[in-house]
């Protein structure tokens, strides 16, 4: 079947009528900075722990830049005690609320990586 110029024009007009239109009422997307992070070795001042059946929670009060903050161990893979040094990931992120809102800080316990097994091949 051969397409005539009139059919091509009709298809083009129909596709323009049914295509979604951009709304001028929507604000342009907000451009934000990606955020930054640092790793800190901090002393545990207090341990927060809870258990309900098999479910557990763990977080630590630590001192960061002269301020007491709570760092959560979301996977509850650590079991530090007061006085221990714990690795903390300090994340600084832009606020999702608005450009005028302050940046957000989040403190998260870094779980030690599991020891890697090395493949030892005997020679002989």
N, C-alpha and C positions, 0 to 999 in steps of 0.2 A: 504494500500500500504506500502510495506516495503522499507526502505531507505537503499541503499547499501553504503559501504564505499566510492566508487567512487563518488556517488552523494553527500555525505557529504563533500568530498574534493572539488568538483566542487562548491558547495554552499559557502564554506569557501573562496575559491579563488575569486569568484565573489563578495562577500561581501567586501573583502579587496580592490578590485579594484574600487568599487563604493563609499567606505567610504570617507568622507572629510578628507583631510590631513592637518596637522598643517604646516603652512608656517614658515620656518626658517628665513624669512626676517622680520617678525614682532618682534618688541622689546618686552621683557617681560613686564608684567603689572607693573606699578609703584606703589610702596607701599608708602602710605602717612599717616601722623598722622590724626586723626579724627578731630582735632580742639578743641578749648575750648570756654567757654562762661562765662559771669558774668552778674549779674544784678546790675544796678547803678541807684541811685536816683539823677537826675541832674536838675539844674535850667534852665528854658527856657529863652534864651537871645533874640530870635527873632522867629516869626511865619511865615512860608511860607504856603500860601493857594491859591488855584485856583479853579474856578468853570466854567464849560461849560455845560449849561443845568442842567441835573440832576447829572452829573459826577463831583466829587470833588477830590481834592488832598490836603494832609496836611503833613507837615514836620516841624521840629523844630531845630533851632540852639541852641546847648547846649555846655557847657564846660566840657570836660572830660580830666582829668590829665593835666590841663593847656593848652589844645588845643581846639579850636573851631571846632566842627563837626556837621554835619547834620544827624538827626535821622528821618527816614521816618516812617510815620504811614500808612502802605500799605492798610489797610482797612478803613482808615479815620474815625475811631470810637471815636477819642478824639477831644476835642476842648479847648486845653490849651491856656493860655495867657502869655505874658511876665511876668516873676517873679514866675510863677507856678513851682512846682516840678513835674517832669515827670519820670516814670519808663522806663528805657532803657535797652534793651538786647544788650550787647556788645559781638559780635562773632568774634573770631580769627580763620581763616581757612587757610589751605595750598593753595597755588596758583595752579590752574589746569594746568597752562601753562608749567611749568618746575620745576625741583627741585632747580634750581638756583634763581628762582624768589622769591621776598619777600612774606611773608604771607600777607593775606588780612584781613582787619578789616571791619566789617559791624555793623551799629547802627540801631536798629529797636525799635520803640515805643511798649511797652507792653500794650495791651488793657486790661483794668480792666475786671476781670471775672464778668459775670452777677451774681446778688445776687441770692442765692439758696432759693427756697421756701421750707419751712418745712411743713411737713404734721402734722397738729395738729388734733389729734383725741380727741374728747370730751369724758370725762369720766362721767359716771353718772349712 
